[in-house]
């Protein structure tokens, strides 16, 4: 059923994505020459490697087989800000290598995060967008994204997927650069408790200290417990903590 839903969403998105993708491909060829697409190694479900497709956003190498020219093209910068760089990954969804909703694909060689399943965050197909991308995007660290990804794997449902999809559309329409973005390249250090914390009711947000509050499953009404404060009796003396 989830696979059928992925194909249905991809078919609907293709009505707009195909002509837009052809226009972007033409602009890349006319402004910088060279290949239109790049293929990056990624890790799929159960740790299987595959090639992640994306539009090229950097300048082409001056010598075939040589190092790429430094710098991002103006068109490439625009594609990265809007998330349109990842439009070709709809083909990865059609091929079954990715889904619409799920953790973003990581390069091979990175150990799967800890979760009840044997493959951690790789228990599900990687996605075009995910819970980590709509819960802070580039402002969260890599370890925080890993915690959010694990929370999604453990709590995923049709309702949660629809919530992520709606929030993704909202970010793309209302915020320039609201597309999925990669976090810092520091090793993940998320703990299972951070990934499964059910005590917050608002979307995950990054604080000035870098901490992230992971939201509960949709529909949960549990509130975060406040700090214990002293309870005073009528004489004004402390009568023990009140939580």
C-alpha positions in Angstrom: 0.0 0.0 0.0 2.8 2.4 0.8 4.5 1.6 -2.5 1.3 2.3 -4.3 0.9 5.6 -2.5 4.5 6.6 -3.5 3.7 5.9 -7.1 0.4 7.8 -7.0 2.1 10.9 -5.4 5.0 10.7 -8.0 2.5 10.5 -10.9 0.7 13.6 -9.6 3.9 15.5 -9.0 5.1 14.5 -12.5 2.5 16.6 -14.1 4.4 19.7 -12.9 7.8 18.1 -12.4 8.4 16.8 -16.0 8.0 20.2 -17.8 9.8 22.0 -15.0 12.6 19.4 -15.1 13.0 19.8 -18.8 13.3 23.6 -18.4 15.9 23.3 -15.7 17.9 20.8 -17.8 17.8 23.2 -20.8 19.0 26.1 -18.6 21.9 24.0 -17.2 23.0 23.1 -20.7 22.8 26.7 -21.9 24.4 28.4 -18.9 27.2 26.0 -18.0 27.3 23.2 -20.5 28.3 19.7 -19.5 26.1 17.0 -18.1 22.7 17.9 -16.6 22.6 15.2 -13.9 25.0 14.0 -11.3 24.9 10.6 -9.6 25.8 10.4 -6.0 26.3 7.2 -4.0 23.6 6.6 -1.4 22.4 4.0 1.0 19.0 2.6 0.5 16.7 0.2 2.5 18.5 -2.5 4.4 21.8 -0.8 3.6 21.7 -1.5 -0.2 23.8 1.0 -2.2 22.2 2.9 -5.1 22.8 6.1 -7.2 21.0 9.2 -6.1 20.1 11.5 -9.0 20.3 15.3 -8.8 20.6 18.2 -11.1 24.2 19.5 -11.4 24.7 22.7 -9.5 28.5 23.2 -9.9 30.7 24.2 -12.8 31.9 21.5 -15.2 35.5 20.4 -15.1 37.7 22.1 -17.7 39.4 18.9 -18.5 37.4 15.6 -19.0 38.1 13.4 -16.0 39.8 16.3 -14.1 38.7 18.0 -10.9 35.5 20.0 -11.2 35.8 23.8 -11.3 35.4 25.4 -7.9 32.2 27.2 -7.1 28.5 26.8 -7.6 26.7 28.3 -10.6 24.0 31.0 -10.0 21.4 28.6 -11.3 22.8 25.9 -9.0 22.6 28.1 -6.0 18.9 28.8 -6.8 18.2 25.1 -7.2 19.8 24.4 -3.8 17.8 27.1 -2.1 14.5 25.9 -3.5 15.2 22.1 -3.3 14.7 21.7 -7.0 18.1 20.2 -7.2 16.5 17.0 -6.0 13.7 16.9 -8.6 15.3 14.0 -10.6 15.0 11.8 -7.5 11.4 11.2 -8.5 12.9 8.7 -10.9 14.5 7.0 -7.9 11.1 6.7 -6.4 9.7 5.2 -9.6 12.5 2.6 -9.6 11.7 1.7 -6.0 15.0 2.9 -4.6 13.4 5.7 -2.6 10.0 6.6 -1.2 8.3 10.0 -1.0 8.6 10.1 2.8 11.6 8.8 4.7 15.1 9.7 6.0 17.3 11.4 3.4 19.8 8.9 1.8 23.3 8.9 3.3 26.6 8.1 1.6 27.6 4.4 1.9 29.8 3.4 4.8 27.9 5.2 7.5 26.7 2.9 10.3 22.9 2.7 10.7 21.5 4.4 13.7 20.2 2.4 16.7 16.5 1.5 16.8 14.4 -1.6 17.5 14.9 -2.8 13.9 18.2 -4.4 12.8 19.0 -1.7 10.2 18.1 1.4 12.2 17.1 4.3 10.0 17.6 2.0 7.0 14.6 -0.2 8.0 12.6 2.0 5.6 13.3 3.4 2.1 15.0 6.8 2.1 12.7 9.6 1.0 12.5 12.8 -0.9 11.6 14.5 2.3 11.3 13.4 5.9 10.5 14.3 9.5 14.0 15.8 10.1 13.7 18.0 7.0 10.4 19.6 8.1 11.4 19.9 11.8 14.4 22.2 11.5 16.0 21.6 8.1 19.7 22.8 8.1 19.6 24.4 11.6 19.8 20.9 13.3 23.0 19.0 13.6 23.7 15.6 12.0 23.2 13.8 15.3 19.9 15.6 15.8 18.8 14.6 12.3 19.7 11.0 13.1 17.5 11.2 16.3 14.6 12.6 14.3 15.0 10.0 11.6 15.0 7.2 14.2 11.9 8.7 15.8 10.2 8.6 12.4 11.1 5.0 11.8 9.7 3.9 15.1 6.5 6.0 14.8 5.7 6.2 11.1 2.2 5.9 10.0 0.0 7.1 7.2 -1.2 10.0 9.3 2.4 11.1 10.1 3.4 10.8 6.4 0.5 13.0 5.4 1.5 15.5 8.0 5.1 15.5 6.7 3.9 15.9 3.1 1.6 18.8 4.0 4.4 20.6 5.9 6.8 20.0 3.0 4.5 21.7 0.6 4.0 24.6 3.0 7.7 25.1 3.3 8.3 25.0 -0.4 5.5 27.5 -1.1 6.0 29.9 1.7 9.8 29.8 2.4 12.5 30.2 -0.1 15.0 27.5 0.4 12.5 25.4 2.3 13.6 22.2 0.6 15.4 19.4 2.3 18.9 20.3 3.2 21.9 18.4 4.6 23.2 19.1 8.0 26.8 19.4 9.2 29.1 16.5 8.4 29.9 15.6 12.0 29.5 12.0 13.2 26.1 11.1 14.5 25.9 10.8 18.3 22.1 10.5 18.9 20.9 8.3 21.7 17.7 6.2 21.5 16.1 8.3 24.2 16.5 11.4 22.1 15.0 9.7 19.1 11.9 8.4 21.0 11.1 11.1 23.4 7.3 11.5 23.5 7.1 14.4 25.9 6.9 17.4 23.6 3.9 18.5 21.7 5.3 21.1 19.4 7.4 20.5 16.3 11.1 19.8 16.8 12.9 23.1 17.1 16.6 24.0 17.6 17.6 26.1 20.5 20.6 28.3 20.9 22.4 25.5 22.6 21.7 23.2 19.7 19.2 20.9 21.5 16.1 19.6 19.7 12.8 18.7 21.1 11.3 15.7 19.4 7.6 15.7 19.0 5.3 12.9 20.0 3.2 10.7 17.6 0.3 12.7 16.0 -2.7 12.8 18.3 -0.8 12.5 21.5 -1.9 14.9 24.2 0.8 14.4 26.8 2.5 17.6 27.9 6.0 18.1 29.0 6.4 18.0 32.8 7.6 21.3 34.2 10.4 21.7 36.8 9.7 21.0 40.4 9.1 24.2 42.4 9.1 24.7 46.2 5.6 24.5 47.8 5.1 27.0 50.6 2.6 26.6 53.4 0.6 29.4 54.9 3.4 30.4 57.3 5.6 31.0 54.3 8.0 28.2 55.1 8.8 25.6 52.5 6.7 22.5 52.6 8.6 20.3 50.1 8.7 20.3 46.3 5.7 20.5 44.1 6.0 18.8 40.6 
